[in-house]
Structure formats: structure tokens, C-alpha cells
Amino acid sequence: AGMAELGEVLLARTRYAQQALSAVPGVSLDDDAVHLREFTVTFADVTAEAVVTALRTKGIEPGVVVGERRLLVCVTELVSQSDIDTLAGALAEVTASDASSSHASHQAAKEQNR
């Protein structure tokens, strides 16, 4: 494939990853710009470090921690749409379990304080 084709594949795949990850509750894109290969996401209820740790135990390398709740995600020509779907699914599990466990412990603390 020529460089132009490769660029189009990378743009499309990066956009797909942005859409897939931002569809996960508690995950938001830091901007709506067109990105080639790299973009950052922010987590509402979980630290980026916790996400990376949890996903690595599943054999998934989600990206690079660039802030307490911010992750740099990189998409290359070797990353398939199904890889992105797997990442989004695993991310949804981690953010949901962390949000519910932090919510549960928050509720328990409120009950204790009564």
C-alpha cells in the first residue's frame, strides 16, 4: 500500500477508536480534532493508572498514562478494528466496575456516618 493509502487507513482507524472509546460511559475525548495515530481520553471515575493495570492483566496494552485521569491512546496500521472493539469492551468493564465499587464504598461510608 502507498503512503496515501496508509494515511487514510490510519485516519479512519484513529477516528474509529475515538468513537468506540468515547462511547464507553465515563470515558471522554479531550478534543474533537482529527487525529492521526494518537489521541487522549479522560476518565471520569477511575485513574489512568488503574485502567492500564487492569487492562494489562487482560493482555491489553491500552496506552500511556499522561495525567492522573488521562491516557494517550496510539493506533497504528497493525491495530485492527476488532482490537479497538476489544479495548473498548475491556475499558467498559473496568470503568463500570470501578465506578460501581467506588460508588458502593461511598454509599457505605455515608451509611456509617449516620
N, C-alpha and C positions, 0 to 999 in steps of 0.2 A: 504493500500500500504506500502511496505517496505521502509526503508530509501534509498536504492539504487534507487528504482523507483522514489521516491520523488526527489532525487538529479537530476535524468535525466530530470524529468518534469521541475524542476526549471532552469536547464541549458538551456533547449530548449526554455522555455518561456522567459528567460532573453535575449537569442540571438534573439528571435523573436522581442522583444521590442526594442533591439538595432537597428535592421534592419528597423523596422517600423518608429521609431523616426528619425533615420538618413536619411530616405528617404524624410523627410519634408524639403523643402527649408529653409535655414537659421539656420538649426539645425545640429550640427556635434558631433560625438562621440569624447571623449577626448583620447581614445585609442582603438585598435582593439583586445585587450586581451579577453580571455574567462572569463566571469564574472558569479558568482553565486549570484543572487538576486539583487545586486546593481551595478550601473554604473553611470557615469556622462556624461552630454551633455553640450555643449556650444552653446549659441545663438548669431548669427551674428548681428542682428539689434534690439534686444529687451533685456531688463534686465530680469533676472530670477524672480525678484520680480513682475514685470508686468505680466509675464506668470502665476505665481502662483495666483495672484489676479484675473486675467481674468478667469482662469480655475475653481477656487473655486466658482465663481459666476455661473458657469455651473454645479456645484455639483461634480467636478472632483478634486481629490487631486493629483497633478502631481508629488510632491516630495519635497525635502528640498533644499532651497537656500544655496549654499556653496561658492558662489562668485558672483560678480556683474552680470555676464552673464552665470553663471554655476549652473546647477541643478543636485542634486543627485536623481536618479530615483530608486525606490525599487520595485522589482517584487516578490510576494510570491505565494504560491500554490493556494491562493484564487483569484489571478488575472487571468482572462480568456483572451484568445486571442481577444475576442470581446471587453473586457475592454481596452486592449492595442490599438486596432484599434480606439476605441472612443477617447482615449487620443491623438493618432497621428492625428486624424482628427481635434480635437479641437485645438491642437497645431498648425496645419497648418493654421487654421483660424486666430489665434492670431498673429502668426509671419507674415502672409501676410497682415493683416490689420495694424499692427504696422509698418511694412516696408513701406507700401504704404503711410500711414499717415505721417511718418517721412520724406519720400521722397517728398511728396506733400508740407509739410511745408518748407522743404529745398529749393524746387523749388520756392515757394512763396517768401522766403527770398532773393533768387537770383534775382528775378524779381524786388523786392523792391529796391535792391541796384544799379540798373541800372540808 
